[in-house]
């Protein structure tokens, strides 16, 4: 884009006009030219003028044609593309439905469910946080169809921060019982995206789905990757696609297995109506797959996607989990909150028939046409731990490759995966070391680097831990407790040395008020975080990646053209 100045008359025209006026004035002053000579000269001038006009016109046509074929130098001043402000959007995070058993063996891909166990409990915890001195945005936890489960704040709220707090308000949902898909909504306020997040947690101590499962409620998208599914004997994988928008969604599922990409009839053109959930048994599309990744692509309305994964070995439960999407395919993937048990005991357990998937591992999916050379690094409390075999593997193009994470000292780890091509990765956390016991597992998806204003809600009960990992450089984590009375308590900081993982145990109460979450920010080197949920005396385990923080008003460059 450029500016040009034009007063309607070119310099050439102005020059010729001045010459013509001067010639006319000179002729008038002479007064000696005869009339005949004047007429003959006039006719000659007319003929010459016509001929010159034709030549000029032809030349002008040549100039126009040449201008269209070759760029011409310009003295115009270039202008940068303008940045247009995009209005901040509201939050609409979708929480999965409680875990339920499949009813019988499905013939097709659409499942039917039977009631869960007698001890099963499912609840959503959430928090909405303002900036200092701000008001709470209108926010609520609702059922998918729209009925309100709990109002957090009216729109707009005018409450002030409680005495003794940091001047920042918090609206909370403390363990709201749910029996189906729910949605956390929060309006934009002062043209800024609200800081809000929610988590759904499931627990059961009996039945085939005993164990625990938790998932961060998810912002819908048109492109999602999920890794860690299993459709082998005794394993059940059901993908739940939810469309919380008012626009129909058409979904295609791309499936990647151990041997390569799987072409399955019934995996494309799946219609998900507005305000509805469609559930699909993955064994109906890709049976007998020990490791399976799913790429969800939606046109029309964006969708959320969770995979309910469970294991049953004979009559003994092997655990339950909600597999959540990780970040998009990229050459670098990082997962944290990986709790690894004693190496010798893990080796003994996974050596038994049917327990090959009962230990910690990493699954790498290569969606492109080229094999990937992948380097895997584990960072624990004492620094980097070497993996048996060196940690460098070749992952086959279009397939899912598994890398065991056993053989290192017990502890909590951050896993870094780098490749020469784009990959997708997820890490499995296992809990329990005896084949006679009910075991549990969880998948930790690759997460984004931490920034500022991450709202981290916590389920009630059990042992709740915040796990942070730093890679090349030292990082500083600031974490502020959020209590059920709406206060943000005194902040604390944790310095994380480069190449290490730090675990912080969440407080149960502060000032006789339950801690329902944290507000987390990171500075310094690249840092990653997750919530690790366990229970004393049981093999229950769940991991929840920390969701992205709130963003301010976004600006995008706008280029004018045609």
N, C-alpha and C positions, 0 to 999 in steps of 0.2 A: 504494500500500500504506500502511496506517495502523494505529495501535494504538488500541484502545478498552478502558476499564476498566469492568467490569460485575460486581457482587457478587450478581446474581440477583434483586434487588428494585429497582424503579424508584423515584425520589423520590415520584411520585404515590401509589404503593402504600404506601410507608412513611408518608406523611401521612394517608391514609385509615385506615390501621390504628391510628395513634395516636388519631384522632378517635373511632373506634368504641369503643376501650377506655375513653376518657374518658367517653363517653355511658353506657356500661354501669355504670361505677363510680358516676356521679351518680344513676342510677336505683336502684341498690342502697342508696345512702345515704338517699334520701327515705323509703322504706318506707311512704308514705301512699296510694299509688295503689291503687284497687280492683281485684279480680281481673277483673270483667267489662270494665272500661275497659282493663285491661291486655291482655286477649285481643283486644278490638276494635282497639285500637291495633296489636297485633301483626299481625292479619290485614291491616289497612291498610298496615302496613309491608311485609308480604310482597308485596301487590299492587303497591305503589309500587316495591318492589325489582325485581320482575319487569319492570315497564314500563321502569324506568330501565336495567335490564340490557339490554333489547332496544334501547333508544335508544343506549346505550353501544356495544353490539355493532355496530349499523348505522353509528354514527359511526366506530367502529374500522375497519370495512370501508372507509369513505370515506377514512380516513387512509392505509390500506395502498395503496389504489388511487392516491391522490394521490402517494404516495411513489414509486410506480413510474413516474409520468409526469413528475415534476419533481424536479430535484436539491434536496436539503435541505442547509442549512448544517451544518457539522460542526466541532467543536472538536478533532477528532483531529489528531495530529501526523503530517505526511507523512514518509515515509522514502524515501531515494534508492534507485534500483535497484542491487542488489548486483552486483559484478563477479566473475565466475567465472573462475578460472584454467584455461586450456586447456593440456593437457600438450604439451610441445615434441615435434615430430615428427622423424622421421629424414629424411635426405637420400636421394633416389633420382633421380639425374640420368641422362637417356638420351642417349647419344652416337650420331650417325648412322652408318650403314654406309658403307664406302668407296664412292667414285663408280664406277659401272659403266656401260658402254655399253648402250643398248637394242639388242636383237637383232632386226634387220629393222624393218619398219613395223607397229606394232601396230594390229589392227583394232578391238579393244575398248579397255577402260581398264586392264586388268591386264597389266603388261609382263613380258617375259622379257629377261634380261640375258646379255651375252657377257662373257668375261673382260676385265679391264682391261689396259692396256698393260704391256709388259715392265718398264718402269722405275717403275711406280706403287708408291708406299709410303703406308701409312695407319697412324697411330699416335695413341694417346691419352696425354696428359699430365694429371696431376691432383695436387692438394695438399689435405691436410686439416690444419687448424691448431687448436691448443688455446688456451685463455686462459692467462695467466701462472700457472705453477705447476700447471697442470691436467694431466690425462691424455688421451692420444689416444683418441677413441671407436673402437669396433669399426668397421672400414671395409675395403672391398675394391673392386676393379674386376672385374666379372664379365660373362660373356656373357648375353644376354637370357634364355636358357633356364635360367640359374642356375649353370653351371660357372664356377669361379673362375679368372680370368686372373692376378690378382696380389693377394695379401693385403697391405693397408697396415698394419693394426693389429688385434690380437685384441681381444675384447670382455670386460671393459675392459682397456686397456693400462695398465701401471704404470711405463712408462719415465720417466726424468727428463730434463730438458733438458740437452743437451751443454754441457760447460764452455766458457765464453766466449760463450755465446749470450745472448739476451734473457730467458731463462727461459720462453720459449714453445716448445712442441714443434711439429714439422711432420712429417707422413707424406707421402711423395711417390711418384708414379708417373712415371718418366722415360722417355717415349717407348715405351710398350707397343704392340707391333705388334698390329693387329686386322684381322679379315677379315669382320666382320659387326657388327651392332648390339651395343653394350656398355653397361653400366650402372654408374655410380659410386654406391655405397651407403655411408652413414655413419650410425651410430646416435646418437640424442640422448644427452647425458651431463649429469648433474646438472640435469635438466629444462631443458636449454638446447639449442637447435638447433645442430648442429655447423657450423663454418665450413669449407666444402668446395666445390670446383668442379673441373671438368675441361674439356678442349678436345680435339676430334678434328681432326687436320690430314691433308690428302691432298696429295701432290705427284706429278707425272709430267712427264717431259721428252720424251715421244714419244706418238704416237697421237692420236686425235681428242679425247681428254680431257686433253691436256697443259695444264699450268698448276698452280695451287694453289687449294685450297679449305679453309676451316677454319670450325668452328662450335663455340660453347660448348655443352656438354652441357646438356640442357634438363630443367627440372622439369615433369612432365606437368601438363596442365590440361584443363578442359572447355570453354575458350573461347580461341581463338588467332587472330591476324591475321598473314598473310604477304603481303608486297607485292614485286613485281619479277619475277613469272613472265612468260614469253614463249612463245607456241606458234606463231609465224609460221614460214615456211619456213627451215630451217637451225637452228632453235632447238628445244631439247628441254627439257621441264619434267615432272618426275616427282615427285609428292608421296608421301612415305613417312610413314605413320601407324603409330606403335608404341604398343602397350598393354602396359606393364610390370607392370600390376597383376594381381590374380587375379579381377577382375570383368570380364565382357564389356563392350565399348564399342560403342555405336551412333553413327555419325558422320554429320553432315550437312555438306556443303560449299556455301557460298554464294559465287558467283563474280561478280566485278565487272570489266568490261572498259572499253574506250575509249568505247563508245557507251552503256553502262549496265549494269545487272545482267543476268546471263545465266541463263536458266532451262534447266538441262540435265538430261535424264533420266539416271539412274544416279549422281546426285550426292547422293542422300539415302538414309538407312537403310543405310549401309555398316557391316557388322559387322566389328569387329576383335577377334579372340579374345584371351583372356589370354595373356601372354607370347609375343606374335606381332607381326609387322609386315605391313601391307598397303600395297602400292605401286600408284599409279594414275597413268596417263599423262594429263596435263591436256589434251592435244590431243584426246583422245577425248571430252572434255566440252565444251571451248571451243576449237575449231580456229581458227587464223589470227589469234589475238589478240596484237597487238604489246605490249600491257601488260595485265597480269592480276593482280588481287589475290584472295586466297582467305581466307574466314572459316571457320574450323574450329570446329564445335560438337559436343561429345560428350555423350551421356547414358550413365549407367552409369560405367564406369571412365574415368579421365582418360587423355589420350593426349599423346604428343609428336608434333610435325610438322616436317618439313624438306622443302624442295623442292630436288631436284638439278637445277640449271639449267646448260645447256651451249650453246655456239654453234659452228657449223661453217659457214664460208663457202667453198663449193666444197670444196677439199681441204685448206684451211688452218684450223687450230683457232682459235676465237675466245675460248676460255677456258671455265672451269668454276667453279661456286660452289655452296655450300650456303646456300640462303635460310632464315634463321631467323625465328621470330616476333618482333615488336616489342611494345611496350606496347599496351594497349587503346586504342580510339578515344577521343580527348580533344581539346579545343580547342588544346592546345599539344603539339608534338612536337619532339624534339631528337635529332640524329644527329651523331656526331663521328668523327674518323679519315678524313675525306674528302680524299684526296690528289688535287689537281687539277694536270694537266700544262699545258704552255705553251698559251696560248689560241689563237695563230695556227696551231700544228701540229694542235691538236684540231679546229679549224674546217676545215682542209684534209682531214683524215681523214674526218670525219663527212659531208663534202660528197660523198664517193664513194658510188656505188650499193652498197647492202648494208651500209654501215657507219654508218647513222644511229644505231644503238644502241651505238656504240663510244666515246662520250664521257660525261662526268659529267652526271648529271641527277637530278632529284627527282621522285618519283611520289607523288601525293596522291589518296587514295581517300576519297570522301564517302559513308558508308553511309546517311545519313538522307535525308529527302525534300526538303530545302532546299539550294539552291546555297550554296557556301561562299566568302566573301571572305577570301582568304589572303594573309598577309604573310610573305615569305621573307627571312631575313637570313643573311649569311655573316660569320663571325668568324674572322679569320686571325691570324697572329703579330703583325701591326702594327695589329690592330683590325678594325672592320667594313669590308667591301668591298661597294660598291654593285654590284648585278646589272644587266646591261643590261635596260632596260625598266622599271626601278624596283623590281621584286620584289613587286608586288602583283598577284595574279591572281584570277580567279573560277573555282572548280572546280565542275563540274557535279554535281548531286545523283545519287547512285547510280552514279557512273562513276569512272574513273581518269584524272586529268589529269597531264600530264608538263610539267616546267619545266626547261629546260636550265640547267646550272650553269657552263657555259663563259663565257669573256669576262672572267675575273678573273685577276690574277697567279697564277702557279704557286705552290703551297704546300699546306699541310695546314689544313683548315678544320673548324669546327663550324657546322652548319646548324640554324637555329631557324625553326620554322614555327608561326605563330599564326593562328587562325581564329575566326569568329563562331559556328561550329557544330563539333561533334565530327568529327574526321578521323583518318585513318591515313596515315602517311608512311614512306617509305624512300628512301635516297639511293644512287645507283650510283657506284662508283669504277671508273675504267677505267685500263688500263696498256698502253702501246705506241702508237706514232704512225705506223707504216708498214704499209700494206695488205699488203705482201708477207711480213710477219712474223706469227708466232703471237702473238696478243694474249691478254689476260686481263682479268677484271672481278670485282667483288665488290659485294654489296649490304649496306649498313649500315642495320640496322633502328633505329627510334626506341627510345631506352633511357630508363631511369628515372634520376632524380637520384642522385648518389653520396651515401653516408652513411658508415658505419664498417664495418670488418671485411669488406672485399671481397677474397676470394681470387681472384687473377688468374693462372691457370696459363699457361705459355708452351710452344709446341712447340719442339723442338730444331732448330737450323739456320736459316740465313737471317738477314735483318735484322729484328729484333723491336723495335717501338717502342710506347711508351705515349703516347697522345694524349689530352689533357685540354682541355676548353673551359669557360670561365666566361661567364655572360651579363651580368646587370645589375650584379652586385657582385663585388668581389675575392674569390677563393677560395684556400684553402691545401690542398695535397695532401701527405699523408704517405705515403711508399712504402717498404716494407721488403723487401729481397730474401730469397727462400727458396731455399736451395741443396740439392743432391741428397743431402747428408749429414744432412738434417733440421734444419739450423740456420736461424734467422731472423737475418739479419745486421743491421748498423747501419742504422738508419732515416735517411732524408733527407726534406727537405721542398721543395716548389716553390710559390712564390707566383704566382698567375695573375691578371693584371689583368682588370678587368671588360671584357667584350666582346672577349676574345682567346683564342687557342688556343696551347697549349704542347706540344711534342713532347719526350719523354725516350727516349733509346735505352737498351734493356735491356742490362746487362752479360752477357757470355758466361760468365765464371767469376769466382768470388771465393774466394780461398784454395785454388786448385786443385780447386774443386768447382763443377760446372755450376750456373748459375742456372736454376731450373725454374719460377719464378713470383715474384709479389710479393703482399704484403698491403697493401692500399690503403685509406686513409680520407680523407675530405674534411671541411672545416669552412669557415665563412664563408658566402659567397654560393653560389647554386646552381651545381654543377659536374657535368660529364658526362664519361665516359671510354670509350675503346675501345682495342683492340690492333690495330695495323696491321702486317701481315706482308708483307715483300717479299724479293726475292733479287737480289743483285748480278749484272749481266750477263744477266738474264732479265726478262721482262715480268710475272712472277708477282706477284699481289697478293691479299690476303685481309684482311677486317676482322672483328673479333669484339667485340661489345659486352660491357662488363663486367657480370657477373651481379650481382643484388642481394646485399647482405651478409647475414650470419647475424643472426637475430632472437632476442631473449630470450623468456622465457615470456610468452605473449600472454594478455590478459584481455579478456573481452567482457561487456557489461552483460546481465543476465538480469532480465526483468520477469515477475513472477508475475501471472497473470490467467486469465480464461476467456471 
